[in-house]
Amino acid sequence: MKRLLLATAAGALLAGAAGAEEIKMGMSLGFTGPLESMAPGMAAGAELAMKEVSESGLLLDGSTVVPVQGDSTCTDAAAATATVERLITAEGVRGIVGGMCSGETIASLQNVAVPNGVVMISPSATSPALSTIDDNGLFFRTSPSDARQGEIMAEIMMEKGVQNAAVTYTNNDYGKGLADAFAAAFQEKGGTVTVNAAHDDGKADYSAEVAALAAAGGDALVVAGYVDQGGSGIVRAALDTGAFDRFVFPDGMVGQALVDNFGSEIDGSFGQNPAAEGEGRDKFLAMAEEAGFDGTSAYSAEAYDAAALMLLSMAAAKSSDPNVWKNSVMDVANAPGEQILPGDLAKALEIINGGGDVDYVGASAVEMVEPGESAGTFREVSFENGEMTVVGYR
């Protein structure tokens, strides 16, 4: 009997070894383009989760995880589509962390990911249009919709006594979606939008755009743009001409690059971006510091969570096939189950492999609502004495 048991155990080990894979995981992020200062932190966050899972040896019979980077450029839909096509057809990835910006995410999802049956989990594509897109259950996001951000921004502004504001937005799906969501929420609360105007990225001079905004007036200027592109160009022109000295910055502008660009020139301004507080965020920040990157950088935590959710969903589905594991994402992300924080991924895999349930909380307090996006917690920030300060969370 003992010999039989040993033979059975040996057979199980061989079967486990035979089932191990090299699982390639793609990242389609804007390493060049208007948010290139944010992309490295996001990639580092995603790769941290992949490394944690791979080194545990507990995913699908000891499968290893290999990250594969691709440059979406953030705003060039054709380039992003080509990148995602390469990741899927040439690299054979089993899931993609991305896209990064809303327009290119929509394009690559519809043109490549859905036809090829590959899951994308975006850490940062926030357009409300993605809530209703026909995705065949293949798209999720660990960031909340801008419909929610618009409400939060309007709430903060009213609390600060900003009764009327001019709005400028980058001329794409992200900018228009956020600007419209904000305008609706602000007006519902009794505020007045004096003008809601688009700006194009990549221009050397934004004086004409700022002149039109100044003519409309407002207690503050809402800049729904990109910190490494036209958003900063608008702010520079507004400061240089004295058109506005108080700004409201949503997520595409909030980051260290904004402080580096303007320092004390934007004192008195404020903004918000998706982020959570609590033990999960604290653990992630400590892990990021040990790994040598800044975990506070925008959407780095959400990227960690996107990668972790993918890999835990594979474990729950007992398959790396995205058409199979896509059905496990919502179960892994939500209660019931043992709560899982950053650094707990090996523990999560042990629970899943043992037939138990997990509730992935992660670095950004993940709580998935239909159709597969974060319910959303936002970090309120202010700019004083040339520095960005966290005011609180809501």
Residue pairs with C-beta under 8 A, 6 or more apart in sequence:
15 61
16 61
16 62
17 61
17 62
18 61
19 60
19 61
19 63
20 60
20 61
20 62
20 63
20 64
21 60
21 63
21 64
21 320
22 63
22 64
22 66
23 59
23 60
23 63
23 64
23 65
23 66
23 94
23 311
23 314
23 320
24 66
24 67
24 68
24 91
24 92
24 93
24 94
25 46
25 50
25 65
25 66
25 67
25 68
25 93
25 94
25 95
25 96
25 97
25 307
25 310
25 311
26 67
26 68
26 69
26 70
26 84
26 87
26 88
26 91
26 93
26 95
26 96
26 97
26 98
27 42
27 43
27 46
27 47
27 67
27 68
27 69
27 70
27 96
27 97
27 98
28 70
28 71
28 72
28 80
28 83
28 84
28 87
28 96
28 97
28 98
28 99
28 100
28 108
28 120
29 39
29 42
29 43
29 69
29 70
29 71
29 72
29 74
29 97
29 98
29 99
29 100
30 36
30 38
30 39
30 71
30 72
30 73
30 74
30 75
30 100
30 101
30 104
31 39
31 40
31 43
31 69
31 71
32 71
32 73
32 74
33 72
33 73
33 74
33 75
33 76
33 101
33 228
33 229
34 74
34 75
34 101
34 170
34 201
34 225
34 226
34 227
34 228
34 229
34 230
34 231
34 252
35 74
35 100
35 101
35 226
35 227
35 228
35 229
35 252
36 74
36 228
37 227
37 228
37 255
37 256
37 257
38 100
38 124
38 227
38 255
38 257
38 297
38 298
38 299
39 74
39 100
40 293
40 297
41 293
41 294
41 295
41 297
41 298
41 299
41 300
41 303
42 97
42 100
42 123
42 124
42 297
42 298
42 299
42 300
42 302
42 303
43 67
43 69
43 303
44 288
44 291
44 293
44 300
45 123
45 284
45 288
45 293
45 295
45 299
45 300
45 301
45 302
45 303
45 304
45 307
45 363
46 67
46 97
46 123
46 303
46 304
46 306
46 307
47 67
47 307
48 287
48 288
48 291
48 304
49 304
49 305
49 307
49 308
49 311
49 342
49 345
50 65
50 66
50 67
50 307
50 311
51 65
52 308
52 343
52 345
52 346
53 59
53 65
53 308
53 311
53 345
53 346
53 349
54 64
54 65
54 66
56 345
56 346
56 349
58 315
58 346
58 349
58 350
58 353
59 65
59 311
59 314
59 315
59 349
60 314
60 315
60 318
60 319
60 320
63 320
65 311
68 87
68 91
68 93
70 83
70 84
70 86
70 87
70 98
71 79
71 83
72 79
72 80
72 83
72 84
72 98
72 99
72 100
72 101
72 104
72 108
73 79
73 80
73 104
74 80
74 99
74 100
74 101
74 104
74 226
75 101
75 103
75 104
75 172
75 201
76 104
77 103
77 104
77 106
77 107
77 108
78 107
79 104
80 99
80 104
80 105
80 107
80 108
81 104
81 107
81 108
81 111
81 112
83 108
84 96
84 98
84 99
84 108
84 111
84 112
84 113
84 120
85 111
85 112
87 93
87 96
88 96
88 112
88 113
88 116
88 118
89 116
93 118
94 118
94 314
94 320
94 321
94 322
95 118
95 119
95 120
95 121
95 310
95 314
95 322
95 325
96 113
96 118
96 119
96 120
96 121
97 120
97 121
97 122
97 123
97 303
97 306
97 307
97 310
98 105
98 108
98 120
98 122
98 123
98 125
99 105
99 108
99 109
99 120
99 122
99 125
100 122
100 123
100 124
100 125
100 299
101 124
101 125
101 172
101 174
102 125
102 126
102 127
102 129
102 130
102 172
102 173
102 174
102 177
103 127
103 172
103 173
103 174
105 120
105 122
105 125
105 127
105 130
106 125
106 127
106 129
106 130
106 133
106 173
108 120
109 120
109 133
109 135
109 138
109 139
110 133
110 134
112 118
113 119
113 120
113 138
113 139
114 134
114 135
114 136
114 138
114 139
117 136
117 138
117 322
117 323
118 138
118 322
119 138
119 139
119 140
119 310
119 322
119 325
119 326
119 329
120 138
120 139
120 140
121 139
121 140
121 141
121 142
121 306
121 307
121 309
121 310
121 329
122 130
122 139
122 140
122 141
122 142
122 143
122 306
123 141
123 142
123 143
123 299
123 302
123 303
123 305
123 306
124 141
124 143
124 251
124 298
124 299
124 302
124 303
125 141
125 143
125 174
126 141
126 143
126 144
126 145
126 146
126 149
126 174
126 177
126 178
126 251
126 274
127 145
127 146
127 173
127 174
127 177
127 178
128 145
128 146
128 147
128 177
128 181
129 173
129 177
130 139
130 141
130 145
130 373
131 145
131 147
131 371
131 373
132 371
133 139
135 371
137 326
137 327
137 372
138 322
138 326
139 372
140 306
140 309
140 329
140 368
140 372
140 373
141 306
141 372
141 373
141 374
142 302
142 303
142 305
142 306
142 309
142 362
142 364
142 366
142 373
142 374
143 274
143 299
143 302
143 373
143 374
143 376
144 274
144 373
144 374
144 375
144 376
144 377
144 378
145 373
145 376
146 174
146 177
146 178
146 181
146 250
147 181
148 375
148 376
148 378
149 178
149 181
149 182
149 250
149 251
149 272
149 274
149 376
149 378
150 178
150 180
150 181
150 182
150 183
150 184
150 185
150 186
151 181
151 185
152 272
152 378
152 394
153 182
153 185
153 186
153 222
153 248
153 250
153 271
153 272
154 182
154 185
154 186
154 188
154 189
154 191
155 185
155 189
155 394
156 248
156 270
156 272
156 380
157 165
157 186
157 191
157 220
157 248
158 186
158 189
158 190
158 191
160 270
161 219
162 191
162 219
162 220
162 246
162 248
163 190
163 191
163 192
163 219
164 191
164 192
164 193
164 194
164 217
164 218
164 219
165 186
165 191
165 192
165 193
165 194
165 218
165 219
165 220
165 221
165 222
165 248
166 193
166 194
166 195
166 197
166 213
166 214
166 216
166 217
166 218
166 220
166 221
166 222
166 244
167 179
167 182
167 183
167 193
167 195
167 196
167 197
167 221
167 222
167 224
168 197
168 198
168 199
168 209
168 213
168 221
168 222
168 223
168 224
168 225
168 234
169 175
169 176
169 178
169 179
169 196
169 197
169 198
169 199
169 224
169 225
170 198
170 199
170 200
170 201
170 224
170 225
170 226
170 229
170 230
170 231
170 252
171 198
171 199
171 200
171 201
174 224
174 252
175 198
175 224
175 225
175 252
176 198
178 224
178 250
179 196
179 222
179 224
180 196
182 222
182 224
182 250
183 193
183 196
186 192
186 193
187 193
194 216
194 217
194 218
195 212
195 213
195 216
195 218
197 209
197 212
197 213
199 206
199 209
199 225
199 230
199 233
199 234
200 230
201 225
201 226
201 229
201 230
202 229
202 230
203 230
203 233
204 233
205 233
205 237
206 230
206 233
206 234
206 236
206 237
207 237
207 241
209 234
209 237
210 234
210 237
210 238
210 241
210 243
210 244
211 241
211 243
213 221
213 238
213 243
213 244
214 238
214 241
214 243
214 244
218 244
219 246
220 244
220 246
220 247
220 248
220 269
221 234
221 238
221 243
221 244
221 246
221 247
221 248
222 247
222 248
222 250
223 231
223 234
223 235
223 247
223 248
223 249
223 250
223 253
224 231
224 250
224 252
224 253
225 231
225 232
225 234
225 252
225 253
226 232
226 252
226 253
227 252
227 253
227 254
227 255
227 257
227 258
227 261
228 257
231 252
231 253
232 253
232 257
232 258
232 261
232 262
235 247
235 261
235 262
235 266
236 261
236 262
237 243
238 244
238 245
238 247
239 245
239 262
239 265
239 266
245 268
246 268
246 269
247 266
247 269
247 271
248 269
248 270
248 271
249 258
249 269
249 270
249 271
249 272
249 381
250 271
250 272
250 273
251 272
251 273
251 274
251 298
251 299
253 271
254 271
254 272
254 273
254 298
254 381
254 388
255 297
255 298
256 294
256 297
256 388
258 266
258 383
258 388
259 383
259 386
259 387
259 388
263 386
264 385
264 386
266 383
267 383
267 384
267 385
267 386
268 383
268 384
269 382
269 383
270 380
270 381
270 382
270 383
270 391
271 380
271 381
272 378
272 379
272 380
272 381
273 298
273 378
273 379
273 381
274 299
274 302
274 364
274 374
274 376
274 377
274 378
274 379
275 281
275 301
275 364
275 377
275 378
275 379
275 393
276 301
276 363
276 364
276 365
276 377
276 379
276 393
277 365
277 377
277 379
277 393
278 365
279 341
280 341
280 342
280 361
280 362
280 363
280 364
280 365
281 301
281 363
281 364
281 365
283 341
283 342
283 343
283 363
284 295
284 301
284 304
284 342
284 362
284 363
285 295
285 296
287 295
287 342
287 343
288 294
288 295
288 300
289 295
293 300
294 300
295 301
295 363
301 362
301 363
301 364
302 363
302 364
302 374
304 342
304 362
304 363
305 360
305 362
305 363
305 364
305 366
308 342
308 345
308 360
308 362
309 329
309 332
309 333
309 360
309 362
309 366
310 325
310 329
311 345
312 332
312 340
312 345
312 348
312 349
312 352
312 358
312 360
313 325
313 326
313 328
313 329
313 332
314 320
314 325
314 328
315 348
315 349
315 352
315 353
316 325
316 328
316 331
316 332
316 352
316 358
317 324
317 325
317 327
317 328
319 325
329 368
329 372
330 368
330 372
331 357
332 352
332 358
332 360
333 359
333 360
333 366
333 367
333 368
334 359
334 367
334 368
335 359
336 357
336 359
337 351
337 356
337 357
337 358
337 359
338 348
338 351
338 356
338 357
338 358
338 359
339 358
339 359
339 360
339 361
340 347
340 348
340 358
340 359
340 360
340 361
340 362
341 361
341 362
341 363
342 362
342 363
348 358
348 360
351 357
351 358
352 358
360 366
364 374
364 377
365 377
366 374
367 374
367 375
368 374
368 375
369 375
377 393
377 394
378 393
378 394
379 390
379 392
379 393
380 390
380 391
380 392
380 393
380 394
381 388
381 389
381 390
381 391
382 388
382 389
382 391
383 389
